């Protein structure tokens, strides 16, 4: 496979010295999604065996200047050899002497030191989009011509970032017997959305061992051997004494039953007999209702009601309890013996159970790989600590899922602050995510704010760092802000890629595109010195039936003024930001006041809840003082919170000067 790159070559065009350079800046022609011209290349390898890749790296480090031939040198030598008159010879010889002396002067002088040759460099290092830390380099090639090396990688999934530099140009050639992908971010990240080879292989082994166990269910010796292979496939740490096997089998059986419920439900095979067959297969007598079957009676309702009616007002006696326990004991014994007979080869129950298991396996076999992957995902969702016990654990770090949001922004005048896009994304499951912004504006900055707490997600080098987003009530606001400098900003396109580990990623509600057009209000005024150093103070009233999400920005004519921007609600500080000559509150939600209808609904619901709690307290009479006091305290605190929400909001936006940094008379 040949992977070459001349796009990033640094070849310079030869320009005459007397030619003037065009000083006019090129217009901003951002017709498509912005891309970085110097973005690195990535190498993706996913294999079940160790991989060897031959890497050849060639560089062009020097371009020699052409030799300059003097125009009078050739003419002078020709006149010397010709038989002309003495005067001509003397004149030509004089010219030759003059030219030769100049040449000799250049030769006799001190020789110029040779220009140093800077070699080209190729560095391959472990990389992941979900981390700010890059791995140690696994390959380093430095050469002024051509150099090759063998890159050896262990089994599994690997992503390497290839950083290549050269004074003029470079060429890279890769060759391997194992399939690999080398390209830019778009090409490699598409491959990372797939499951790793070792994960898929393990899921296949589990499903094949399951099918083998079902096929040998009628043979005791073959079934025991196949079931041991099945156990080794889904429990690779079977021989470890420190780990709990009982806990593992509980998690695995629950995941297996969840997969069976989906498969058998679609195939309309969910019956009590099928549940009995799978209990016999796993010898499971403790898991309740493994297929989530609805329980009911086939007898007429009126007869059942007539028999149960006398028991509604009758208190059970001690003999009734003893009889009930005996009935349950006999039923459990009968059911256990029935399952044991189903696991005994040669019995009618064994043949019936195997027939039912064959039907279930026939429904799963067509898409066995998908069901095996879903089974493991269900296990790791219940207990993520089980994943490090499998050999494909490290491959999951290079498994990504991403979603692209894109749009356009209009023309912007010079020296102005504006928002490129802003919207709220809601999290359904706790997940590690990182947003990546592509926009042709060098001053653009992205921020993420937790709408419940008002805290901003940490940033590193002005970029949002990978962060574990947890499920909350109001979601997270993603804001991209920018500032135009001396030149205006032309219209263009932007794209935000949200990268996470698994699906579903944080997403918008009830729409598919982010908001990029906003209603803006700008206020300009003068700062009058005062004892409290207050620059401005405005009251905000929320109109309409919905909460308003706003972004606040303030700048001063004096660029070195330290200012503090605060949002208060009923005298309580809700959000604050500090800056020097420029300060931004990226996102703040102004809550609307509650209407009387909402208060009436809350009061009725509170009354009904209290009535329900009183009814429950009558039924449960044995409660301690601590529980009653804690419940009473929770009721009071809940009422106080509701009364606090009922009070009207009074938002104040205030800005003040810090450190006496704006001295005025």
C-alpha positions in Angstrom: 0.0 0.0 0.0 1.4 3.3 -1.0 0.6 6.3 1.1 2.3 9.5 -0.1 1.7 13.1 0.7 2.7 16.1 -1.4 0.0 18.3 -0.1 2.0 19.6 2.8 5.3 19.9 0.9 7.2 23.1 1.5 8.4 23.7 -2.1 8.8 27.4 -2.7 8.2 28.9 -6.1 11.2 30.7 -7.6 10.3 34.4 -7.7 12.6 37.0 -9.4 14.2 39.4 -7.0 12.8 42.5 -8.7 9.3 41.3 -8.7 7.1 43.0 -6.1 5.0 40.9 -3.8 1.3 41.3 -3.7 0.5 42.8 -0.3 -3.2 42.4 -0.6 -4.7 39.7 1.6 -6.6 37.0 0.0 -10.4 37.0 0.6 -11.9 34.5 3.0 -13.4 31.9 0.7 -14.8 29.4 3.2 -17.1 27.6 0.9 -17.1 24.3 2.6 -16.3 22.9 6.1 -13.0 24.3 7.3 -10.1 21.9 7.4 -6.6 22.3 8.8 -4.1 22.1 5.9 -1.4 20.8 8.3 -3.5 18.2 10.1 -1.5 15.1 10.8 -2.2 11.7 9.3 -3.3 8.7 11.4 -2.6 5.0 11.1 -5.3 2.5 12.2 -4.6 -1.2 12.7 -7.0 -3.8 14.2 -5.9 -7.4 14.0 -6.0 -10.7 16.0 -2.3 -11.3 15.4 0.8 -9.1 15.9 1.3 -6.7 13.0 4.5 -5.7 11.2 4.5 -2.7 8.9 7.4 -1.6 6.8 7.7 2.2 6.9 9.8 4.0 4.3 10.3 7.8 4.8 12.0 9.9 2.1 12.7 13.6 2.4 13.8 16.4 0.2 16.0 18.6 2.4 18.0 20.8 -0.1 17.5 22.3 -3.5 20.8 23.4 -5.1 20.9 26.7 -6.9 21.8 26.6 -10.7 25.4 27.6 -11.6 25.7 31.1 -13.1 28.0 31.3 -16.2 29.6 34.7 -16.8 28.6 36.2 -20.2 32.1 37.6 -21.1 34.1 34.6 -20.2 33.3 32.5 -23.3 33.7 35.5 -25.6 37.2 36.4 -24.2 38.5 32.9 -24.6 37.4 32.8 -28.2 39.1 36.1 -29.1 42.4 34.8 -27.6 42.5 31.8 -29.9 41.6 33.8 -33.0 44.4 35.4 -35.1 43.4 39.0 -35.0 45.5 42.1 -34.8 47.5 43.0 -31.7 45.3 45.8 -30.6 42.3 43.6 -30.6 44.2 41.0 -28.7 45.5 43.5 -26.2 42.0 44.9 -25.6 40.5 41.4 -25.2 43.4 40.2 -23.1 42.8 43.2 -20.9 39.2 42.3 -20.5 40.1 38.7 -19.8 42.6 39.8 -17.2 40.0 41.9 -15.6 37.4 39.2 -15.6 39.9 36.5 -14.5 41.1 38.7 -11.7 37.6 39.0 -10.4 37.1 35.3 -10.6 40.4 34.6 -8.9 39.5 37.1 -6.2 36.4 35.1 -5.5 38.3 31.9 -5.5 41.2 33.1 -3.5 38.9 34.5 -0.8 37.8 32.4 2.2 35.4 29.6 1.2 31.8 30.0 2.3 30.7 27.5 4.9 28.2 25.0 3.6 24.6 25.6 4.6 23.5 23.1 7.3 21.1 20.5 6.1 18.1 20.0 8.3 16.8 16.4 8.2 13.2 15.4 7.9 11.4 13.7 10.8 8.7 11.1 11.2 7.2 10.4 14.6 4.5 7.8 15.2 2.8 8.0 18.6 -0.2 6.4 20.3 -3.2 8.7 20.0 -6.8 8.9 21.2 -9.4 11.7 20.7 -10.8 11.0 24.1 -7.7 12.1 26.0 -5.3 15.1 26.0 -2.3 12.8 26.8 -0.5 11.2 23.9 1.4 8.0 24.2 5.1 7.5 24.0 6.5 7.5 20.4 6.7 3.9 19.0 8.7 4.9 15.9 11.0 7.8 15.1 12.7 8.2 11.7 15.2 11.0 11.0 16.8 11.2 7.5 18.1 13.6 4.8 17.3 11.1 2.1 15.5 7.8 2.6 15.2 5.6 5.6 13.1 2.5 6.4 12.1 0.7 9.5 9.8 -2.1 10.6 7.0 -1.0 13.0 5.9 -4.0 15.2 2.5 -3.7 17.0 1.0 -6.4 19.3 -2.4 -7.9 18.6 -5.4 -5.7 19.1 -6.6 -2.2 18.0 -4.1 0.6 17.6 -4.3 4.2 16.5 -1.1 6.1 15.8 -0.7 9.7 14.9 2.0 10.3 12.2 3.8 13.7 12.6 5.9 14.3 9.5 8.1 17.3 8.8 10.7 18.1 6.1 12.4 21.3 4.9 11.0 21.0 1.3 9.0 17.8 0.8 8.5 14.2 2.1 7.1 10.9 0.9 5.9 8.0 3.1 5.4 4.5 1.9 3.7 1.8 4.1 3.6 -1.9 3.4 2.2 -4.8 5.4 0.5 -8.2 5.0 -2.2 -7.1 7.6 -4.9 -4.7 6.4 -4.6 -1.2 7.8 -6.0 2.3 7.2 -3.9 5.4 6.8 -5.4 8.8 6.2 -6.8 11.9 7.8 -9.2 12.2 10.7 -12.3 11.7 8.6 -11.1 8.4 7.1 -9.7 6.9 10.3 -12.5 7.9 12.7 -15.1 6.1 10.5 -13.3 2.8 11.2 -13.2 3.5 15.0 -17.0 3.4 15.2 -16.9 -0.4 14.6 -16.3 -3.0 17.2 -12.8 -4.2 17.7 -11.7 -7.5 16.2 -11.0 -9.1 19.5 -14.3 -8.0 20.9 -16.2 -9.5 17.9 -14.1 -12.7 18.1 -14.9 -13.2 21.8 -18.6 -12.6 21.1 -18.5 -15.2 18.3 -16.8 -17.7 20.5 -19.5 -17.3 23.2 -22.3 -17.8 20.8 -20.7 -20.7 19.0 -20.1 -22.4 22.4 -23.7 -21.7 23.3 -24.9 -23.4 20.1 -22.5 -26.3 20.6 -23.9 -26.8 24.2 -27.5 -26.8 22.9 -26.7 -29.3 20.2 -25.1 -31.7 22.7 -27.7 -31.2 25.4 -28.9 -34.8 24.9 -25.4 -36.2 25.5 -24.2 -35.9 29.1 -20.4 -36.1 28.5 -20.4 -34.0 25.4 -22.7 -31.4 27.0 -20.4 -31.1 30.0 -17.4 -30.5 27.8 -19.2 -28.0 25.6 -20.6 -26.2 28.7 -17.0 -25.9 30.0 -16.0 -24.3 26.7 -19.0 -22.0 27.0 -18.0 -21.0 30.5 -14.4 -20.3 29.6 -15.5 -18.1 26.7 -17.6 -15.7 28.8 -15.6 -16.1 32.0 -11.9 -15.9 31.1 -10.9 -15.5 34.8 -12.5 -18.8 35.8 -9.3 -20.1 37.4 -8.7 -16.9 39.5 -9.4 -17.5 43.1 -9.7 -13.8 44.0 -12.8 -13.1 41.8 -16.4 -14.1 42.7 -17.7 -16.6 40.1 -21.2 -16.5 41.6 -21.5 -12.8 41.0 -20.2 -13.2 37.4 -22.8 -15.9 36.6 -25.6 -13.7 38.1 -24.6 -10.8 35.8 -24.1 -13.0 32.8 -27.4 -14.9 33.2 -29.2 -11.6 33.6 -27.6 -10.3 30.3 -28.4 -13.7 28.6 -32.0 -13.6 29.7 -32.3 -10.0 28.5 -31.0 -11.0 25.1 -33.4 -14.0 25.0 -36.3 -11.8 25.8 -35.6 -9.6 22.8 -35.0 -12.5 20.4 -37.8 -14.8 21.6 -40.2 -11.9 21.8 -39.6 -11.1 18.1 -39.9 -14.7 17.2 -43.0 -15.2 19.3 -41.4 -18.0 21.3 -41.8 -16.6 24.8 -43.7 -19.3 26.6 -43.5 -20.9 30.1 -42.2 -24.0 28.5 -39.3 -22.1 26.9 -38.5 -20.5 30.2 -38.4 -24.0 31.8 -36.0 -25.2 29.0 -33.6 -22.3 29.6 -33.7 -22.9 33.4 -32.8 -26.5 32.7 -29.9 -25.4 30.5 -28.4 -23.1 33.1 -29.7 -25.1 36.0 -31.1 -21.8 37.4 -33.8 -22.0 40.1 -33.4 -18.7 41.7 -33.8 -16.0 39.0 -37.5 -14.9 39.0 -39.4 -14.8 35.7 -36.4 -15.0 33.4 -38.6 -14.1 30.3 -40.8 -11.6 32.0 -43.9 -13.6 31.2 -47.3 -12.2 32.4 -48.9 -14.4 35.1 -52.6 -15.0 35.1 -55.3 -17.6 35.5 -57.2 -19.3 32.7 -60.3 -20.0 34.9 -63.4 -17.8 34.7 -63.1 -14.6 36.7 -66.4 -15.0 38.5 -65.5 -18.4 40.0 -62.1 -17.2 41.1 -63.7 -14.2 42.8 -66.2 -16.4 44.6 -63.4 -18.5 46.0 -61.1 -15.7 47.0 -63.9 -13.5 48.5 -64.0 -15.2 51.9 -60.3 -14.7 52.4 -60.4 -11.0 52.0 -61.8 -10.5 55.6 -60.3 -13.5 57.2 -57.1 -13.5 59.2 -54.9 -16.5 58.4 -54.2 -18.9 61.3 -51.1 -20.8 62.2 -52.3 -23.9 60.4 -52.9 -21.8 57.3 -49.3 -20.7 57.3 -48.0 -24.2 57.8 -50.2 -25.5 55.0 -49.0 -22.7 52.7 -45.3 -23.5 53.5 -45.9 -27.2 52.8 -47.5 -26.4 49.4 -44.6 -24.2 48.4 -42.1 -26.8 49.5 -43.8 -29.6 47.5 -44.1 -27.3 44.5 -40.4 -26.3 44.6 -39.4 -29.9 45.0 -41.5 -31.0 42.0 -40.2 -28.1 39.9 -36.6 -29.0 40.8 -37.1 -32.6 40.0 -38.6 -31.7 36.7 -35.6 -29.5 35.8 -33.2 -32.2 36.9 -35.0 -34.7 34.7 -34.6 -32.3 31.8 -30.8 -32.3 32.3 -30.8 -36.1 32.4 -30.0 -37.7 29.0 -32.6 -40.2 27.7 -35.7 -38.8 29.4 -38.7 -37.3 27.8 -38.1 -34.0 29.6 -34.6 -33.9 28.1 -35.9 -34.4 24.6 -38.6 -31.8 25.0 -36.2 -29.3 26.5 -33.6 -29.8 23.7 -36.4 -29.3 21.1 -37.3 -26.0 22.7 -33.6 -24.9 22.9 -33.2 -25.8 19.2 -36.0 -23.4 18.3 -34.4 -20.6 20.4 -31.0 -21.2 18.8 -32.5 -21.2 15.3 -33.9 -17.8 16.1 -30.5 -16.5 17.3 -28.2 -18.2 14.9 -28.9 -16.0 11.9 -27.6 -12.9 13.8 -25.4 -14.6 16.4 -22.6 -12.0 16.3 -25.0 -9.1 17.0 -26.6 -10.9 19.9 -23.2 -11.8 21.3 -22.1 -8.2 21.3 -25.4 -7.1 22.8 -25.0 -9.7 25.6 -21.5 -8.3 26.5 -22.7 -4.7 26.3 -25.5 -5.5 28.8 -23.0 -7.1 31.2 -20.7 -4.1 31.0 -23.6 -1.7 31.4 -24.6 -3.3 34.7 -21.0 -3.6 36.0 -18.2 -1.7 34.0 -15.6 -3.2 36.4 -15.9 -6.6 34.6 -14.5 -5.2 31.3 -10.8 -5.1 32.5 -10.9 -8.9 33.0 -11.2 -9.5 29.2 -8.3 -9.2 26.8 -10.2 -6.7 24.5 -10.4 -4.2 27.3 -7.6 -1.9 25.9 -9.3 -2.0 22.5 -12.3 -0.2 23.9 -10.3 2.9 24.5 -10.0 3.3 20.7 -13.8 2.7 20.2 -15.6 6.0 19.5 -19.0 7.3 18.5 -19.5 10.7 17.1 -22.2 13.1 15.9 -21.7 16.1 13.6 -23.6 19.4 14.0 -23.0 22.0 11.3 -24.3 25.3 10.0 -23.4 28.7 8.7 -22.7 32.2 10.2 -23.3 35.5 8.5 -21.0 38.4 7.8 -19.8 40.3 10.8 -18.3 43.8 11.0 -14.9 44.6 12.5 -14.3 44.9 16.2 -17.4 43.1 17.4 -18.2 40.1 19.6 -20.7 37.6 18.3 -22.0 34.0 18.9 -21.5 31.4 16.1 -23.9 28.9 17.6 -25.5 28.0 20.9 -27.8 25.3 22.0 -28.7 22.8 24.8 -27.8 19.2 24.6 -29.3 16.6 27.1 -27.5 13.6 28.4 -29.4 10.3 28.7 -26.5 8.2 30.1 -23.3 9.2 31.9 -20.5 9.3 29.3 -17.1 10.6 28.5 -17.3 13.1 25.6 -15.2 15.8 24.0 -16.4 18.4 21.4 -14.2 19.4 18.5 -14.9 22.6 16.6 -14.0 23.4 13.0 -14.4 27.0 12.1 -12.4 29.4 9.8 -12.2 32.1 12.6 -9.0 32.1 14.6 -10.5 34.0 17.5 -13.4 31.5 18.0 -13.7 29.9 21.4 -16.0 27.1 22.5 -17.5 26.7 26.0 -19.8 24.2 27.7 -21.8 25.1 30.7 -23.8 22.8 33.1 -27.2 24.5 33.3 -28.1 23.0 36.7 -25.0 24.2 38.5 -23.8 27.0 36.2 -20.3 25.6 36.3 -18.2 25.6 33.1 -16.6 22.4 31.8 -12.8 22.7 32.1 -10.8 23.9 29.1 -7.1 23.2 28.3 -5.3 25.5 25.8 -8.6 27.2 25.1 -10.2 23.9 24.0 -12.9 22.0 25.9 -11.2 19.1 27.6 -12.6 15.5 27.7 -15.2 15.4 30.5 -17.7 12.9 32.0 -21.1 14.3 31.3 -23.7 13.2 33.8 -27.4 13.2 33.4 -29.0 16.4 34.8 -32.3 18.3 34.6 -31.6 21.3 32.3 -28.8 19.8 30.1 -25.5 21.4 29.0 -25.2 24.5 26.9 -22.7 24.4 24.1 -21.6 27.9 23.0 -19.2 29.0 20.3 -18.2 32.7 20.6 -15.9 34.8 18.5 -14.5 38.3 18.0 -13.7 40.1 14.9 -10.5 42.2 14.9 -9.5 45.0 12.5 -10.9 43.2 9.5 -14.5 42.1 9.1 -15.4 38.4 9.1 -17.0 37.0 6.0 -19.8 34.5 6.1 -18.7 30.8 6.3 -19.5 27.4 7.6 -18.8 25.7 11.0 -18.9 22.2 12.2 -18.9 20.8 15.7 -18.1 17.1 16.2 -19.1 15.5 19.5 -16.9 12.5 20.2 -17.8 9.9 22.8 -17.3 6.3 23.8 -20.7 4.8 23.0 -24.2 5.7 21.8 -26.4 7.5 22.6 -24.4 10.7 22.8 -25.8 14.0 24.3 -28.3 15.2 21.8 -30.8 18.0 21.1 -34.4 17.7 22.0 -37.2 18.0 19.3 -34.8 19.2 16.6 -31.7 18.2 14.7 -29.8 21.5 14.0 -28.2 23.9 16.4 -29.4 27.5 16.7 -27.1 30.0 15.0 -29.4 33.1 14.7 -30.2 35.1 17.9 -32.0 38.2 19.0 -29.3 40.7 20.2 -29.6 43.8 22.4 -26.7 46.1 22.8 -26.4 48.9 25.5 -23.7 51.6 25.4 -23.2 54.1 28.2 -20.5 56.0 30.2 -18.9 55.0 33.5 -19.4 57.5 36.2 -17.1 57.1 39.2 -18.8 56.2 42.4 -17.8 54.8 45.8 -19.0 51.3 45.0 -17.3 51.3 41.6 -20.5 50.2 39.9 -20.4 50.5 36.1 -23.9 49.4 35.3 -27.0 47.8 37.0 -30.0 46.6 35.0 -33.1 44.7 35.9 -34.2 41.8 33.7 -37.8 40.7 33.4 -38.6 37.4 31.7 -41.5 37.6 29.3 -43.4 34.7 27.8 -44.2 31.2 29.1 -40.7 29.8 28.7 -37.4 30.2 30.3 -34.9 32.3 28.5 -31.3 31.2 27.8 -29.0 34.2 27.3 -25.3 35.0 26.8 -23.9 38.2 28.3 -20.8 40.0 27.1 -19.3 43.3 28.3 -16.3 45.3 27.1 -14.8 48.7 28.1 -13.1 51.4 26.1 -10.0 51.1 28.4 -8.5 47.7 27.6 -6.7 47.1 30.9 -9.7 47.5 33.2 -10.5 44.6 35.5 -14.3 44.2 35.5 -16.7 41.8 37.3 -20.0 40.8 35.8 -22.7 39.4 38.1 -26.2 38.1 37.7 -28.3 38.2 40.9 -31.8 36.8 41.7 -33.5 38.4 44.8 -30.1 39.5 46.0 -28.5 36.1 45.6 -25.5 35.8 43.2 -26.4 33.2 40.6 -23.5 33.7 38.1 -20.3 35.7 38.0 -17.4 36.3 35.7 -14.2 38.3 35.8 -12.2 39.7 32.9 -9.8 42.4 31.8 -11.4 44.8 29.4 -13.7 42.1 28.2 -15.8 39.6 30.1 -18.3 36.9 29.0 -21.0 34.9 30.7 -21.4 32.2 28.1 -24.8 30.9 29.2 -27.4 31.8 31.9 -31.0 30.7 32.1 -33.5 33.3 33.3 -36.4 31.4 34.8 -39.9 32.6 34.3 -42.3 33.3 37.2 -44.8 30.7 38.1 -48.4 31.4 37.2 -51.3 30.9 39.7 -52.4 27.9 37.7 -49.1 26.2 38.4 -49.4 27.1 42.1 -52.8 25.5 42.2 -51.6 22.3 40.6 -48.6 22.2 43.0 -50.9 22.7 46.0 -53.3 20.0 44.9 -50.4 17.6 44.3 -48.9 18.4 47.6 -52.2 17.8 49.4 -52.6 14.4 47.6 -49.1 13.4 48.5 -49.7 14.3 52.2 -52.9 12.3 52.2 -51.1 9.3 50.7 -48.4 9.6 53.3 -50.9 9.8 56.1 -52.6 6.7 54.7 -49.4 4.9 54.6 -48.5 5.9 58.1 -51.7 4.3 59.3 -50.7 1.0 57.8 -47.1 1.1 59.1 -47.3 1.6 62.8 -43.9 0.4 64.0 -41.6 3.4 63.2 -39.0 5.0 65.4 -38.7 8.6 66.4 -35.8 9.2 64.1 -37.6 8.1 61.0 -40.7 10.2 61.9 -38.5 13.3 62.6 -36.6 12.8 59.4 -39.7 12.4 57.3 -41.2 15.5 59.0 -38.0 17.4 58.2 -38.1 16.3 54.5 -41.7 17.4 54.3 -40.9 20.8 55.7 -37.9 21.3 53.4 -39.9 20.2 50.4 -42.6 22.8 51.2 -39.9 25.5 51.7 -38.4 24.7 48.3 -41.8 24.9 46.6 -42.6 28.2 48.3 -39.2 29.5 47.2 -40.0 28.5 43.6 -43.3 30.3 43.8 -41.7 33.6 44.7 -41.3 35.9 41.7 -37.8 36.2 40.3 -36.0 39.6 40.4 -32.9 39.4 38.2 -30.2 42.1 38.3 -27.3 42.4 36.0 -24.4 44.3 37.6 -20.9 45.2 36.6 -18.2 46.7 38.8 -14.6 47.8 38.5 -12.0 45.8 40.4 -8.6 46.9 41.9 -9.3 50.5 41.2 -8.2 49.9 37.6 -10.3 52.7 36.1 -9.2 55.9 37.8 -11.3 58.9 36.7 -11.7 62.3 38.1 
